[in-house]
């Protein structure tokens, strides 16, 4: 799977990070959709893609269960010899 983010995915991820920093908890899908002007089904599709790409962990069934994951930089990964 291609792990590069689309522009919309990057914007969703940035919104989640900014919202969580400002409010102390992550946004709901409704918060994301209203702020970005996208439909709830589109929000859920984007969240699924971010999770599949390893950039987000979702706690299913929790309204505010989106946890941003920052992948380690390539130079911080151990090398195999």
C-alpha positions in Angstrom: 0.0 0.0 0.0 1.2 3.5 -0.8 1.7 5.2 2.5 1.9 8.8 1.1 -0.9 11.0 2.3 -3.3 12.8 0.0 -3.8 16.5 0.5 -7.2 15.8 2.2 -5.7 13.1 4.5 -2.9 15.4 5.5 -5.5 18.1 6.3 -7.6 15.7 8.3 -4.5 14.6 10.3 -3.4 18.2 10.9 -7.0 19.1 12.1 -7.0 16.2 14.5 -3.6 17.2 15.9 -4.6 20.9 16.2 -8.0 20.2 17.7 -6.5 17.8 20.3 -3.8 20.3 21.3 -6.4 23.1 21.7 -9.1 21.0 23.4 -7.3 18.3 25.3 -9.1 15.5 23.4 -9.4 14.5 19.8 -12.4 15.6 17.6 -15.4 13.5 16.7 -16.0 12.6 13.1 -18.8 15.3 13.2 -16.2 17.9 14.3 -13.9 17.0 11.5 -16.7 17.0 8.8 -18.1 20.4 9.9 -14.7 22.0 10.1 -13.5 20.7 6.7 -16.8 20.7 4.9 -16.8 17.0 4.1 -19.6 14.4 4.6 -19.5 12.0 7.5 -19.0 9.1 5.2 -16.0 10.9 3.6 -14.6 11.5 7.1 -14.9 7.8 8.0 -13.2 6.8 4.7 -10.3 9.2 5.4 -9.9 7.9 8.9 -9.8 4.3 7.6 -7.2 5.3 5.1 -5.1 7.1 7.7 -5.3 4.0 9.9 -4.4 1.7 7.1 -1.4 3.9 6.3 -0.2 3.7 9.9 -0.7 7.4 10.7 -3.8 7.1 13.0 -5.0 4.6 15.5 -8.8 4.4 16.0 -10.6 3.1 19.1 -13.7 1.7 17.4 -16.9 2.5 19.2 -15.4 5.6 20.9 -16.7 9.0 19.7 -13.3 10.6 20.3 -11.1 7.5 19.6 -8.7 9.0 17.0 -5.1 8.9 18.1 -2.4 10.3 15.8 0.7 8.2 15.4 3.9 9.8 14.3 6.0 7.3 12.4 9.7 7.2 13.3 12.0 9.0 10.9 13.8 6.6 8.6 17.2 7.4 10.1 15.9 6.5 13.6 15.0 2.9 12.6 17.5 0.2 13.5 19.6 -1.3 10.7 19.8 -5.0 9.9 23.2 -6.4 9.2 
